[in-house]
Amino acid sequence: MRQSRFLVLSAALFCGAICSADQWSTSTSGSLLQFNYGSGGNTPQYGVLDLTSSYFRMNYGPASGWGTSILTMPSYWSGGSLFQGTAVVASTQVVGANLVLTVDGTSNSLHTHETITIAPPSGNAITAQVAATTSGTVALDNRPGEAFKPVFLSSMHESPTSWDASSAYVGSTTYGFPSGGWIVSPSPVISGTVFGLLGGTSAWKTNAPAVQITLSSPMQVAGWVTTSSNPNDDNVGLWAASNTVLSSWNYGITVSNAVSLPVPEPGMLGFGAFLLLPFLPRRKG
């Protein structure tokens, strides 16, 4: 009897320590691969990948709104056309404390394989690390600063009162949004390892997240805003650029509640650097 009571008590203590631990869970709704984190009845959603386009969004917690998205598959200009928004297949697994997404997509004859490793959220921030490789070839147009974009941020800024992104930055320099045209022009070339879009609260959105990209090596950064009066449409793009097809690249993403220019920690690539729901016809609110 004593042994039975001891075993029951030990099992209860073990489950109390292990069974209630926060953990990742995933689900699919139509074309959306969603992921949540938590335990018991408290497992808020922290992100989603749109399998029809590879647009990826994360938020920094229950207080966060949804906002800027990340195009994880590369986009490029070829034959006078922009190829952007590649359909993908994805699988997931939990490795240690992290959620790992394996993503594959093909655009024309260019195949891209990616792993997206997402760390548990902490302190009003969530981070991910992306590693990508390509195989195959594609002929790029001669478009300096936008021929090949390995990572692309997509957001909305319609007016000073209606926005998901309050401003852009490259390194320690911030850039406001014109009513239309270049945010960061391809000429002169602006290069860096860190760029992003700040968030905050506007009349349109409460607590829009900030999204930061931290590249493993310097690349050209450029950005464009399209004049628009429809807040349901993304009209802001900010991206890393190459004039050739890259065979591999990697970068970190940090999604946080930052409303002013962050100071990257020295040596941090991404698991400490900002992200969030897919690029669909733009959602209300």
N, C-alpha and C positions, 0 to 999 in steps of 0.2 A: 504493500500500500504506500509506504514511504517513497519507494522507488518510482511508483506511478505518479505520485504527486510531484516528485522532483522533475520527472520527464515532462509533465504537463506545464509546470512552471518554467522550465528551461525553454520549451518550445514557444511559450507565450512571450518570454523575454526576447528570444531570438527574432520572432516575427515582429515584435515591437520595434526592434532596431533595424531590421532589414525590410520587412514588408511595407513599411510606411515611408521608405526612402523615396525622394523625388526621382522620377525616371521619365524617359522619352516615350511617347506613343505617336503613331502615325495613322492616318486614315486617308482614303481617297473619296472625293465627291466629284463625280463627273471627270473633268480633266484636271482637277486640282489635287495635288499631293500636299496634305496639310500635316503639320507636326505640332505637338503639344508637349508641355513639360510640367510635372508636378506629381502629386500623390493623392490617393483617396478620391474625394469628390472635387478636388481643386487642381485641375489640369488645364490651365489657360493655353490658348493657341499662341504660338510665337512666330509662326511663319508658314509659308505656302509656296509651292513651285507650280506654275502653270505648265502642264506637259504639252500644250499646243504651241507654246511660244518660247519657253525657257525663261520667262520673266519670273523673278524670285523676290519675295518680300519677307521681311521680318519686323517684329516690333520689340520694344524693350521691356514689355510687361503689361499687366492689366490696365495701367493708367495711360498707356501709349495709344495713340491713334495709328491708323495705317497711312502710309504715305509713299515716299520714294521707293521705287523698285530697281532691281538690278537685272540687266540682261546678261545671263551667265554664258550663253553661247556667243561666239563672235559674230559681229555684223560686218558687212563690207560692201563696197561698190564694185560692180563688175558689169561690163557691157552697157554702161549708162544707167543701170538699175541698182537700187539699194536692196540688199538682201538682209533682212532683219527680222528676228522672231522665228527661230528654228524649233520645230516640233522635236520632242525628246522622249526617250524612255528612261525610267529611273528605278533604282532599287535602294532599299535602306537597310541599315544595320546599326546596332548600338555597339560601340567599341569602347570599353571602359565607361567613362562618364559622358562620352561624346556621341552624337548622332552623325552618321556618315551617309551621305547621299552619293550614289554612283550614277552619273548622268551621261547619256550618249545621244548625239544628234548628227544628222547629215544635211548639209546645204549644198546643192549641186554635187560636185565631186569632193567636197571638203568634209571630212568626218572629224568630229571633236569628241574627246573623251575627258570627263571631268570627275573629280571627287570634291565634294563640299563637306567639310568637317565642321560641325557646329558644336560649340562648347555650351555647357549649361549657363543660363542667364544669371547675372549677378550684378547687383548695385545699379539698377536702371540702365543696363547695357547687355547686349548679347553679341557674341563674336563668332566669326566663321573663317575658315581658311579654304581657299579654292586653288586646286592644282589642275591644269589643263594641258592636253597634248592634241595635236592635229595630225592627220594623215590624209594623203591625197593632195590635189592641187586645184587652184582656181586663179584665173587671170584677173588681177586687180586693175581698176582704172587709175589714172594719174590724178589723184585728188589728195594733195599733201594735207596731213592733219586729220584725214577721215577715210582714207582708203581701206584700212583694216582696223577694227575696234575690238580688242580682246575683252574689254569690260566697258559697259555702258550704263550710266545712271539715268533713269527716266522719272520725271516728276512734273509738278504743275505749279506755275506762278502766273496767274491771270492779271493780278493788280496788286497794289499795296495792301489790300484787305482780303484778298482771296488767293490763298496759296497753301501748298504743302511744303514747299522749300522756300525759306526766307532769303537765302543768299548762297552763293557758291564760293569755293576757295580752292587754291592750289598752293600747297605749302603754307606759308604764313601770310599769303595775300588773299584778300576777299574780293569778290566780284559781285556787284549788284546786277539785277536783271533789267535789260532794256525792254522796251515794249515789243521789240522784235529784232532778230539778228543775232550776231555773235555775242556770246557771254565771254568766252575766251577765244580769241581769234587764232587761226593756224599761223598767222604771220603778224608779228614775229613769233617764233616758236617759244612756247612756254613748256618747260619740262619739270618733272618732279617725281617723287615717290609717294606723295600723299595728296589726295584731293577728295572733295566731297561736297555734300549739300547739307546746310544747316536746317533745322526744323524749328518748332515752336508752335505758338497758337495764333491763328488768324480768325477772321470772321467765318471762314469756311471750315477750318479744321482745328480741333483742340488737341494739343500735345502731339503734333506731327513729329516723327522721329528724325534725328539727324543720321545720315549715312556717310561713312568714310571708307575710302579705299586706300589700302597701303600696299604699294607695289614692291616686288622684291628688288627691282632695279629701276632707275629713272626712265620715264617715257614721256613723250609729248602728250599734253592734255589740251583738249579743246571742248567748246560747248556752244550750244545754240538754243535760242528760245523762239518759238513760233507765235506770232500774234494770235490770240484766241480770246473769246468771251465765254467759252464753255468749260466750267471747272471740272466736268466729268471727263475731259480729255487731257492726257499728258501732253504738255507743250514744251517741256524743258528736257534737254539732253546734255549730259556732261560725260566725257569719255576719255580713255587712254587710246592713243593712236599709234599706228605703225604704217609705213609705206610698203611693207612686205608682209606676206602671210607668216605668222610666227609658228614655229614647230612646238613650242611649249611656253608656258608662263604660269605664274602663281601670284596670288595676292591675298591680303587679309581684308575682311569686312568687319566694321564695327557699327552697330546700330545703338543709338543712345538718346538720352534726353538733352543733348547739348544744344544750346541756343546761341553760343558764341564760339569763336574759333578755338578748337581744341589744340593742345600741345602734345604731339605724339611722344610717347616714351621712347628714349633711345634704344635701338635694337629691336623694337617691337614690329613684327610684320603684320600681325592681324589678330592673334589671340590676345587682344588687349587693345586693339585698334577699333567702327560702327556698322543695321540693315532693315525688307518685309513683304502680303497677298499679291497675287500675280498681276501682270499687265493685261487686264481685260478691258472691254469698253469701260471706261472709268467709272468706279463706284461712287455712289452718292455718299458724302460725308466722310 
